[in-house]
Amino acid sequence: MIKSISALSCVVLLGACATPAHVEVPANLKPGARESLLMIVPAKGVQVYECRLDKGAALQWTFVAPEAALFDGRGNTIGQHGAGPYWQATDGSRIVGALKQRADAPDPAAIAWLLLSTTSNGPDGAFSNVSSIQRVNTVGGVAPATGCVTDSTGKTARIPYTADYYFFTNR
């Protein structure tokens, strides 16, 4: 009997670990009142930066694009995230995002949290009904603080990051 209880306890504890924790987001990142959470999509990849001259002719690391794999709750790859920005599911459905709001991440060493509106840009599928996305729980991805100097103009830096993308729908 004790072995059965221990096994059941382990299953319950593992299930609890797989459930995403509640995330408190700033008010400006809340989706529309008519939107509801469709899915949480963890991502792991890189934020790509290039050493470029800014408008004031100073060298700085400039954001170019994200490159990330998207996962389901079991850790299976379900799509990719890239420049545009876009999110594309393995079924071919694809959405393109436009920045609505941003907020600094709680960790200053992490990229900002975002709210994006989306439009479908592909066939019907897993992502085609997504109306907005929150990027939260970011880790890493911040541009390098050093290394963008005259002899590195045009060079890229690929900075690892992880994030959770909360996909919302109007349904």
Backbone as JSON Lines, residues from 0, in Angstrom:
{"i":0,"aa":"M","n":[0.82,-1.2,0.0],"ca":[0.0,0.0,0.0],"c":[0.86,1.25,0.0]}
{"i":1,"aa":"I","n":[1.93,1.27,0.77],"ca":[2.79,2.44,0.84],"c":[3.43,2.71,-0.52]}
{"i":2,"aa":"K","n":[3.85,1.64,-1.26],"ca":[4.44,1.83,-2.58],"c":[3.44,2.47,-3.53]}
{"i":3,"aa":"S","n":[2.16,2.08,-3.46],"ca":[1.13,2.64,-4.33],"c":[0.94,4.13,-4.04]}
{"i":4,"aa":"I","n":[0.91,4.49,-2.79],"ca":[0.74,5.89,-2.42],"c":[1.94,6.7,-2.88]}
{"i":5,"aa":"S","n":[3.15,6.15,-2.72],"ca":[4.36,6.86,-3.15],"c":[4.36,7.06,-4.65]}
{"i":6,"aa":"A","n":[3.98,6.06,-5.4],"ca":[3.94,6.18,-6.87],"c":[2.92,7.22,-7.28]}
{"i":7,"aa":"L","n":[1.73,7.2,-6.66],"ca":[0.69,8.18,-6.98],"c":[1.16,9.58,-6.62]}
{"i":8,"aa":"S","n":[1.83,9.72,-5.48],"ca":[2.34,11.04,-5.08],"c":[3.32,11.58,-6.1]}
{"i":9,"aa":"C","n":[4.19,10.71,-6.62],"ca":[5.17,11.14,-7.63],"c":[4.47,11.61,-8.89]}
{"i":10,"aa":"V","n":[3.43,10.9,-9.33],"ca":[2.69,11.28,-10.53],"c":[2.03,12.64,-10.33]}
{"i":11,"aa":"V","n":[1.41,12.85,-9.16],"ca":[0.75,14.12,-8.87],"c":[1.78,15.24,-8.83]}
{"i":12,"aa":"L","n":[2.92,15.02,-8.19],"ca":[3.96,16.05,-8.11],"c":[4.52,16.37,-9.48]}
{"i":13,"aa":"L","n":[4.75,15.37,-10.31],"ca":[5.24,15.62,-11.66],"c":[4.22,16.42,-12.47]}
{"i":14,"aa":"G","n":[2.96,16.1,-12.32],"ca":[1.91,16.85,-13.01],"c":[1.88,18.3,-12.57]}
{"i":15,"aa":"A","n":[2.07,18.54,-11.31],"ca":[2.07,19.91,-10.8],"c":[3.25,20.69,-11.36]}
{"i":16,"aa":"C","n":[4.4,20.03,-11.52],"ca":[5.57,20.71,-12.08],"c":[5.36,21.08,-13.54]}
{"i":17,"aa":"A","n":[4.57,20.3,-14.25],"ca":[4.34,20.56,-15.67],"c":[3.33,21.68,-15.89]}
{"i":18,"aa":"T","n":[2.57,22.02,-14.87],"ca":[1.58,23.08,-15.0],"c":[2.26,24.43,-14.87]}
{"i":19,"aa":"P","n":[2.07,25.33,-15.87],"ca":[2.73,26.63,-15.78],"c":[2.23,27.42,-14.57]}
{"i":20,"aa":"A","n":[3.17,28.1,-13.93],"ca":[2.81,28.93,-12.8],"c":[2.1,30.18,-13.3]}
{"i":21,"aa":"H","n":[1.28,30.75,-12.46],"ca":[0.6,32.01,-12.79],"c":[1.65,33.1,-12.94]}
{"i":22,"aa":"V","n":[1.53,33.87,-14.0],"ca":[2.48,34.95,-14.26],"c":[1.74,36.27,-14.12]}
{"i":23,"aa":"E","n":[2.27,37.15,-13.29],"ca":[1.69,38.48,-13.13],"c":[2.33,39.4,-14.16]}
{"i":24,"aa":"V","n":[1.53,39.85,-15.12],"ca":[2.07,40.73,-16.16],"c":[1.62,42.16,-15.9]}
{"i":25,"aa":"P","n":[2.42,43.13,-16.34],"ca":[2.01,44.53,-16.2],"c":[0.69,44.79,-16.93]}
{"i":26,"aa":"A","n":[-0.06,45.75,-16.45],"ca":[-1.39,46.05,-17.02],"c":[-1.33,46.36,-18.51]}
{"i":27,"aa":"N","n":[-0.27,47.01,-18.98],"ca":[-0.21,47.36,-20.4],"c":[0.02,46.15,-21.31]}
{"i":28,"aa":"L","n":[0.32,44.99,-20.73],"ca":[0.54,43.77,-21.53],"c":[-0.65,42.82,-21.52]}
{"i":29,"aa":"K","n":[-1.75,43.25,-20.91],"ca":[-2.94,42.39,-20.85],"c":[-3.6,42.34,-22.23]}
{"i":30,"aa":"P","n":[-4.07,41.16,-22.64],"ca":[-4.77,41.07,-23.92],"c":[-6.15,41.72,-23.82]}
{"i":31,"aa":"G","n":[-6.85,41.81,-24.96],"ca":[-8.18,42.4,-24.98],"c":[-9.16,41.65,-24.1]}
{"i":32,"aa":"A","n":[-10.17,42.32,-23.63],"ca":[-11.17,41.73,-22.72],"c":[-11.89,40.54,-23.36]}
{"i":33,"aa":"R","n":[-11.99,40.51,-24.67],"ca":[-12.7,39.42,-25.36],"c":[-11.78,38.27,-25.74]}
{"i":34,"aa":"E","n":[-10.51,38.39,-25.38],"ca":[-9.55,37.33,-25.74],"c":[-9.39,36.34,-24.59]}
{"i":35,"aa":"S","n":[-9.14,35.1,-24.95],"ca":[-8.89,34.07,-23.94],"c":[-7.63,33.29,-24.33]}
{"i":36,"aa":"L","n":[-6.98,32.74,-23.31],"ca":[-5.74,32.0,-23.52],"c":[-6.01,30.74,-24.33]}
{"i":37,"aa":"L","n":[-5.31,30.6,-25.43],"ca":[-5.43,29.43,-26.29],"c":[-4.38,28.39,-25.91]}
{"i":38,"aa":"M","n":[-3.11,28.83,-25.77],"ca":[-2.04,27.91,-25.42],"c":[-0.81,28.68,-24.95]}
{"i":39,"aa":"I","n":[0.03,27.98,-24.21],"ca":[1.32,28.53,-23.78],"c":[2.38,27.78,-24.57]}
{"i":40,"aa":"V","n":[3.23,28.55,-25.25],"ca":[4.23,27.97,-26.14],"c":[5.63,28.38,-25.66]}
{"i":41,"aa":"P","n":[6.34,27.48,-24.98],"ca":[7.72,27.79,-24.59],"c":[8.62,27.86,-25.82]}
{"i":42,"aa":"A","n":[9.63,28.72,-25.75],"ca":[10.58,28.88,-26.86],"c":[12.0,28.85,-26.32]}
{"i":43,"aa":"K","n":[12.9,28.34,-27.14],"ca":[14.32,28.33,-26.81],"c":[15.08,28.6,-28.09]}
{"i":44,"aa":"G","n":[15.96,29.6,-28.03],"ca":[16.72,29.94,-29.22],"c":[17.72,31.03,-28.95]}
{"i":45,"aa":"V","n":[17.85,31.94,-29.94],"ca":[18.79,33.05,-29.83],"c":[18.15,34.33,-30.31]}
{"i":46,"aa":"Q","n":[18.64,35.43,-29.77],"ca":[18.34,36.76,-30.28],"c":[19.61,37.16,-31.05]}
{"i":47,"aa":"V","n":[19.44,37.53,-32.32],"ca":[20.58,37.85,-33.16],"c":[20.76,39.37,-33.2]}
{"i":48,"aa":"Y","n":[21.98,39.81,-32.94],"ca":[22.35,41.23,-32.97],"c":[23.49,41.41,-33.96]}
{"i":49,"aa":"E","n":[23.55,42.61,-34.57],"ca":[24.65,42.95,-35.46],"c":[25.3,44.25,-34.99]}
{"i":50,"aa":"C","n":[26.62,44.32,-35.08],"ca":[27.35,45.52,-34.73],"c":[27.21,46.5,-35.89]}
{"i":51,"aa":"R","n":[26.5,47.63,-35.62],"ca":[26.2,48.61,-36.68],"c":[26.37,50.02,-36.15]}
{"i":52,"aa":"L","n":[26.46,50.95,-37.1],"ca":[26.43,52.37,-36.76],"c":[24.98,52.77,-36.52]}
{"i":53,"aa":"D","n":[24.71,53.49,-35.44],"ca":[23.37,54.0,-35.21],"c":[23.21,55.35,-35.91]}
{"i":54,"aa":"K","n":[22.07,55.98,-35.76],"ca":[21.8,57.26,-36.44],"c":[22.79,58.35,-36.04]}
{"i":55,"aa":"G","n":[23.35,58.26,-34.86],"ca":[24.32,59.24,-34.4],"c":[25.75,58.86,-34.76]}
{"i":56,"aa":"A","n":[25.91,57.87,-35.63],"ca":[27.22,57.39,-36.1],"c":[28.04,56.73,-34.99]}
{"i":57,"aa":"A","n":[27.37,56.2,-33.98],"ca":[28.04,55.45,-32.93],"c":[27.8,53.96,-33.17]}
{"i":58,"aa":"L","n":[28.8,53.15,-32.9],"ca":[28.64,51.71,-33.05],"c":[27.85,51.15,-31.87]}
{"i":59,"aa":"Q","n":[26.93,50.24,-32.19],"ca":[26.16,49.57,-31.13],"c":[25.62,48.25,-31.66]}
{"i":60,"aa":"W","n":[25.31,47.35,-30.74],"ca":[24.67,46.09,-31.12],"c":[23.2,46.4,-31.43]}
{"i":61,"aa":"T","n":[22.77,46.05,-32.64],"ca":[21.41,46.31,-33.11],"c":[20.68,44.99,-33.29]}
{"i":62,"aa":"F","n":[19.46,44.91,-32.74],"ca":[18.66,43.7,-32.88],"c":[18.35,43.44,-34.34]}
{"i":63,"aa":"V","n":[18.52,42.17,-34.78],"ca":[18.24,41.77,-36.15],"c":[17.01,40.85,-36.2]}
{"i":64,"aa":"A","n":[17.03,39.77,-35.4],"ca":[15.95,38.78,-35.49],"c":[16.03,37.77,-34.36]}
{"i":65,"aa":"P","n":[14.87,37.18,-34.05],"ca":[14.89,36.01,-33.18],"c":[15.01,34.75,-34.03]}
{"i":66,"aa":"E","n":[15.58,33.72,-33.47],"ca":[15.58,32.39,-34.09],"c":[15.34,31.42,-32.95]}
{"i":67,"aa":"A","n":[14.16,30.81,-32.93],"ca":[13.84,29.93,-31.8],"c":[12.96,28.77,-32.23]}
{"i":68,"aa":"A","n":[13.1,27.68,-31.5],"ca":[12.2,26.54,-31.64],"c":[11.07,26.73,-30.64]}
{"i":69,"aa":"L","n":[9.87,26.3,-31.03],"ca":[8.68,26.38,-30.18],"c":[8.31,24.97,-29.73]}
{"i":70,"aa":"F","n":[7.83,24.86,-28.49],"ca":[7.56,23.55,-27.91],"c":[6.16,23.47,-27.32]}
{"i":71,"aa":"D","n":[5.64,22.24,-27.22],"ca":[4.39,22.03,-26.5],"c":[4.73,21.74,-25.04]}
{"i":72,"aa":"G","n":[3.72,21.46,-24.23],"ca":[3.92,21.21,-22.8],"c":[4.74,19.98,-22.49]}
{"i":73,"aa":"R","n":[4.88,19.07,-23.45],"ca":[5.66,17.85,-23.25],"c":[7.09,17.99,-23.75]}
{"i":74,"aa":"G","n":[7.42,19.16,-24.33],"ca":[8.77,19.37,-24.83],"c":[8.96,18.98,-26.28]}
{"i":75,"aa":"N","n":[7.87,18.65,-26.98],"ca":[7.96,18.32,-28.4],"c":[7.99,19.59,-29.24]}
{"i":76,"aa":"T","n":[8.82,19.62,-30.26],"ca":[8.89,20.78,-31.14],"c":[7.59,20.89,-31.93]}
{"i":77,"aa":"I","n":[6.99,22.1,-31.88],"ca":[5.72,22.32,-32.6],"c":[5.83,23.44,-33.62]}
{"i":78,"aa":"G","n":[7.0,24.06,-33.73],"ca":[7.13,25.13,-34.71],"c":[8.4,25.92,-34.52]}
{"i":79,"aa":"Q","n":[8.42,27.09,-35.19],"ca":[9.58,27.96,-35.11],"c":[9.15,29.42,-35.06]}
{"i":80,"aa":"H","n":[10.07,30.24,-34.57],"ca":[9.84,31.69,-34.42],"c":[11.0,32.39,-35.09]}
{"i":81,"aa":"G","n":[10.7,33.4,-35.92],"ca":[11.77,34.08,-36.63],"c":[11.45,35.53,-36.94]}
{"i":82,"aa":"A","n":[12.29,36.11,-37.79],"ca":[12.2,37.53,-38.15],"c":[10.86,37.86,-38.78]}
{"i":83,"aa":"G","n":[10.36,39.0,-38.42],"ca":[9.08,39.5,-38.93],"c":[8.33,40.29,-37.88]}
{"i":84,"aa":"P","n":[8.11,39.81,-36.7],"ca":[8.34,38.44,-36.24],"c":[7.2,37.52,-36.69]}
{"i":85,"aa":"Y","n":[7.55,36.24,-36.83],"ca":[6.53,35.25,-37.17],"c":[6.66,34.05,-36.24]}
{"i":86,"aa":"W","n":[5.57,33.32,-36.13],"ca":[5.51,32.04,-35.42],"c":[4.87,31.07,-36.4]}
{"i":87,"aa":"Q","n":[5.54,29.98,-36.72],"ca":[5.0,29.01,-37.68],"c":[4.94,27.64,-37.05]}
{"i":88,"aa":"A","n":[3.76,27.04,-37.1],"ca":[3.55,25.7,-36.56],"c":[4.02,24.66,-37.59]}
{"i":89,"aa":"T","n":[4.29,23.46,-37.11],"ca":[4.71,22.39,-38.02],"c":[3.62,22.03,-39.01]}
{"i":90,"aa":"D","n":[2.36,22.4,-38.73],"ca":[1.27,22.14,-39.68],"c":[1.2,23.19,-40.79]}
{"i":91,"aa":"G","n":[2.1,24.16,-40.78],"ca":[2.15,25.19,-41.81],"c":[1.44,26.49,-41.45]}
{"i":92,"aa":"S","n":[0.57,26.45,-40.43],"ca":[-0.1,27.69,-40.03],"c":[0.94,28.67,-39.52]}
{"i":93,"aa":"R","n":[0.72,29.93,-39.84],"ca":[1.73,30.95,-39.55],"c":[1.05,32.26,-39.18]}
{"i":94,"aa":"I","n":[1.59,32.93,-38.17],"ca":[1.09,34.25,-37.78],"c":[2.25,35.22,-37.76]}
{"i":95,"aa":"V","n":[1.92,36.48,-38.04],"ca":[2.9,37.55,-38.02],"c":[2.48,38.52,-36.93]}
{"i":96,"aa":"G","n":[3.43,38.99,-36.15],"ca":[3.12,39.87,-35.03],"c":[3.52,41.31,-35.27]}
{"i":97,"aa":"A","n":[2.8,42.2,-34.59],"ca":[3.12,43.63,-34.59],"c":[3.12,44.09,-33.13]}
{"i":98,"aa":"L","n":[4.16,44.79,-32.74],"ca":[4.3,45.24,-31.36],"c":[3.18,46.2,-30.97]}
{"i":99,"aa":"K","n":[2.51,45.88,-29.84],"ca":[1.51,46.79,-29.27],"c":[2.07,47.49,-28.04]}
{"i":100,"aa":"Q","n":[2.68,46.71,-27.14],"ca":[3.2,47.24,-25.88],"c":[4.42,46.45,-25.46]}
{"i":101,"aa":"R","n":[5.24,47.08,-24.62],"ca":[6.4,46.4,-24.04],"c":[6.57,46.83,-22.6]}
{"i":102,"aa":"A","n":[7.26,45.99,-21.84],"ca":[7.58,46.29,-20.45],"c":[8.92,45.64,-20.14]}
{"i":103,"aa":"D","n":[9.71,46.29,-19.32],"ca":[10.97,45.7,-18.91],"c":[10.7,44.38,-18.19]}
{"i":104,"aa":"A","n":[11.56,43.4,-18.44],"ca":[11.47,42.12,-17.73],"c":[11.84,42.34,-16.27]}
{"i":105,"aa":"P","n":[11.31,41.53,-15.36],"ca":[11.7,41.66,-13.96],"c":[13.21,41.51,-13.75]}
{"i":106,"aa":"D","n":[13.85,40.7,-14.59],"ca":[15.3,40.51,-14.53],"c":[15.96,41.43,-15.56]}
{"i":107,"aa":"P","n":[16.78,42.37,-15.14],"ca":[17.39,43.3,-16.1],"c":[18.31,42.61,-17.11]}
{"i":108,"aa":"A","n":[18.7,41.36,-16.85],"ca":[19.54,40.61,-17.78],"c":[18.72,39.83,-18.8]}
{"i":109,"aa":"A","n":[17.4,40.1,-18.85],"ca":[16.5,39.39,-19.78],"c":[15.83,40.39,-20.72]}
{"i":110,"aa":"I","n":[15.51,39.93,-21.92],"ca":[14.83,40.78,-22.9],"c":[13.43,41.14,-22.39]}
{"i":111,"aa":"A","n":[12.91,42.21,-22.93],"ca":[11.62,42.77,-22.51],"c":[10.47,41.78,-22.69]}
{"i":112,"aa":"W","n":[9.43,42.01,-21.9],"ca":[8.17,41.32,-22.09],"c":[7.36,42.14,-23.08]}
{"i":113,"aa":"L","n":[6.58,41.45,-23.92],"ca":[5.86,42.13,-24.99],"c":[4.4,41.71,-25.08]}
{"i":114,"aa":"L","n":[3.6,42.57,-25.7],"ca":[2.26,42.23,-26.17],"c":[2.25,42.56,-27.65]}
{"i":115,"aa":"L","n":[1.89,41.58,-28.47],"ca":[1.84,41.76,-29.91],"c":[0.47,41.41,-30.45]}
{"i":116,"aa":"S","n":[-0.01,42.15,-31.44],"ca":[-1.2,41.75,-32.17],"c":[-0.72,40.84,-33.29]}
{"i":117,"aa":"T","n":[-1.58,39.96,-33.77],"ca":[-1.16,39.03,-34.81],"c":[-2.17,38.97,-35.95]}
{"i":118,"aa":"T","n":[-1.66,38.57,-37.1],"ca":[-2.51,38.26,-38.25],"c":[-2.05,36.94,-38.83]}
{"i":119,"aa":"S","n":[-3.01,36.17,-39.29],"ca":[-2.7,34.89,-39.9],"c":[-2.05,35.14,-41.26]}
{"i":120,"aa":"N","n":[-1.0,34.38,-41.55],"ca":[-0.26,34.55,-42.78],"c":[0.1,33.18,-43.33]}
{"i":121,"aa":"G","n":[-0.9,32.3,-43.42],"ca":[-0.66,30.95,-43.89],"c":[-1.95,30.15,-43.85]}
{"i":122,"aa":"P","n":[-1.84,28.85,-44.05],"ca":[-3.04,28.01,-44.05],"c":[-3.64,27.88,-42.65]}
{"i":123,"aa":"D","n":[-4.89,27.4,-42.6],"ca":[-5.53,27.13,-41.31],"c":[-4.75,26.05,-40.57]}
{"i":124,"aa":"G","n":[-4.7,26.2,-39.26],"ca":[-4.01,25.22,-38.45],"c":[-3.93,25.67,-37.01]}
{"i":125,"aa":"A","n":[-2.98,25.14,-36.28],"ca":[-2.85,25.36,-34.83],"c":[-2.7,26.83,-34.46]}
{"i":126,"aa":"F","n":[-2.04,27.63,-35.3],"ca":[-1.78,29.02,-34.95],"c":[-2.7,30.02,-35.66]}
{"i":127,"aa":"S","n":[-3.51,29.59,-36.59],"ca":[-4.24,30.53,-37.45],"c":[-5.28,31.38,-36.73]}
{"i":128,"aa":"N","n":[-5.78,30.97,-35.57],"ca":[-6.79,31.76,-34.85],"c":[-6.21,32.61,-33.73]}
{"i":129,"aa":"V","n":[-4.89,32.7,-33.65],"ca":[-4.25,33.5,-32.61],"c":[-4.43,34.98,-32.94]}
{"i":130,"aa":"S","n":[-4.94,35.74,-31.96],"ca":[-5.19,37.18,-32.17],"c":[-4.15,38.07,-31.51]}
{"i":131,"aa":"S","n":[-3.5,37.57,-30.45],"ca":[-2.43,38.32,-29.81],"c":[-1.52,37.36,-29.07]}
{"i":132,"aa":"I","n":[-0.31,37.87,-28.77],"ca":[0.71,37.07,-28.09],"c":[1.35,37.92,-27.0]}
{"i":133,"aa":"Q","n":[1.55,37.3,-25.84],"ca":[2.37,37.9,-24.79],"c":[3.69,37.14,-24.77]}
{"i":134,"aa":"R","n":[4.8,37.86,-24.72],"ca":[6.1,37.22,-24.48],"c":[6.44,37.52,-23.03]}
{"i":135,"aa":"V","n":[6.54,36.48,-22.2],"ca":[6.81,36.62,-20.77],"c":[7.85,35.59,-20.34]}
{"i":136,"aa":"N","n":[8.22,35.66,-19.07],"ca":[9.17,34.71,-18.49],"c":[10.47,34.63,-19.28]}
{"i":137,"aa":"T","n":[10.94,35.76,-19.74],"ca":[12.16,35.76,-20.56],"c":[13.4,35.56,-19.7]}
{"i":138,"aa":"V","n":[14.35,34.86,-20.28],"ca":[15.65,34.62,-19.66],"c":[16.7,34.87,-20.74]}
{"i":139,"aa":"G","n":[17.65,35.76,-20.46],"ca":[18.72,36.04,-21.41],"c":[18.25,36.85,-22.61]}
{"i":140,"aa":"G","n":[19.05,36.78,-23.67],"ca":[18.69,37.43,-24.93],"c":[19.07,38.88,-25.07]}
{"i":141,"aa":"V","n":[19.64,39.49,-24.03],"ca":[19.99,40.91,-24.06],"c":[21.25,41.11,-24.91]}
{"i":142,"aa":"A","n":[21.28,42.22,-25.65],"ca":[22.45,42.54,-26.49],"c":[23.71,42.59,-25.64]}
{"i":143,"aa":"P","n":[24.84,42.2,-26.24],"ca":[26.11,42.28,-25.5],"c":[26.38,43.71,-25.04]}
{"i":144,"aa":"A","n":[27.01,43.85,-23.9],"ca":[27.35,45.18,-23.37],"c":[28.64,45.71,-23.96]}
{"i":145,"aa":"T","n":[29.47,44.82,-24.51],"ca":[30.76,45.22,-25.06],"c":[31.01,44.48,-26.37]}
{"i":146,"aa":"G","n":[32.09,44.85,-27.03],"ca":[32.53,44.1,-28.21],"c":[32.14,44.68,-29.55]}
{"i":147,"aa":"C","n":[31.32,45.72,-29.56],"ca":[30.94,46.35,-30.83],"c":[31.89,47.52,-31.04]}
{"i":148,"aa":"V","n":[32.98,47.24,-31.74],"ca":[34.02,48.23,-32.0],"c":[34.29,48.28,-33.5]}
{"i":149,"aa":"T","n":[35.09,49.23,-33.92],"ca":[35.33,49.49,-35.34],"c":[35.66,48.22,-36.13]}
{"i":150,"aa":"D","n":[36.53,47.38,-35.62],"ca":[36.91,46.19,-36.38],"c":[35.88,45.07,-36.31]}
{"i":151,"aa":"S","n":[34.78,45.26,-35.58],"ca":[33.72,44.25,-35.53],"c":[32.44,44.71,-36.24]}
{"i":152,"aa":"T","n":[32.48,45.83,-36.96],"ca":[31.31,46.3,-37.7],"c":[30.84,45.2,-38.65]}
{"i":153,"aa":"G","n":[29.55,44.91,-38.6],"ca":[28.97,43.87,-39.46],"c":[28.98,42.48,-38.85]}
{"i":154,"aa":"K","n":[29.67,42.29,-37.76],"ca":[29.69,40.98,-37.11],"c":[28.41,40.78,-36.32]}
{"i":155,"aa":"T","n":[28.01,39.53,-36.14],"ca":[26.79,39.22,-35.4],"c":[27.11,38.54,-34.08]}
{"i":156,"aa":"A","n":[26.17,38.68,-33.16],"ca":[26.22,37.99,-31.87],"c":[24.89,37.25,-31.73]}
{"i":157,"aa":"R","n":[24.98,36.0,-31.36],"ca":[23.79,35.15,-31.18],"c":[23.66,34.86,-29.68]}
{"i":158,"aa":"I","n":[22.72,35.53,-29.04],"ca":[22.59,35.47,-27.59],"c":[21.44,34.52,-27.2]}
{"i":159,"aa":"P","n":[21.75,33.45,-26.48],"ca":[20.71,32.49,-26.09],"c":[19.61,33.14,-25.25]}
{"i":160,"aa":"Y","n":[18.38,32.67,-25.47],"ca":[17.25,33.14,-24.66],"c":[16.19,32.05,-24.6]}
{"i":161,"aa":"T","n":[15.36,32.16,-23.58],"ca":[14.14,31.37,-23.49],"c":[13.01,32.32,-23.14]}
{"i":162,"aa":"A","n":[11.8,31.93,-23.49],"ca":[10.61,32.73,-23.19],"c":[9.39,31.84,-23.28]}
{"i":163,"aa":"D","n":[8.32,32.31,-22.68],"ca":[7.01,31.68,-22.86],"c":[6.18,32.64,-23.7]}
{"i":164,"aa":"Y","n":[5.58,32.12,-24.75],"ca":[4.67,32.9,-25.58],"c":[3.26,32.45,-25.25]}
{"i":165,"aa":"Y","n":[2.45,33.36,-24.73],"ca":[1.05,33.09,-24.42],"c":[0.24,33.48,-25.63]}
{"i":166,"aa":"F","n":[-0.38,32.52,-26.29],"ca":[-1.19,32.76,-27.48],"c":[-2.65,32.94,-27.05]}
{"i":167,"aa":"F","n":[-3.26,34.04,-27.49],"ca":[-4.65,34.36,-27.19],"c":[-5.5,34.34,-28.45]}
{"i":168,"aa":"T","n":[-6.78,34.06,-28.29],"ca":[-7.72,34.03,-29.38],"c":[-8.98,34.8,-29.02]}
{"i":169,"aa":"N","n":[-9.7,35.27,-30.03],"ca":[-10.97,35.99,-29.79],"c":[-12.15,35.04,-29.63]}
{"i":170,"aa":"R","n":[-11.94,33.77,-29.68],"ca":[-13.04,32.81,-29.58],"c":[-13.48,32.57,-28.17]}
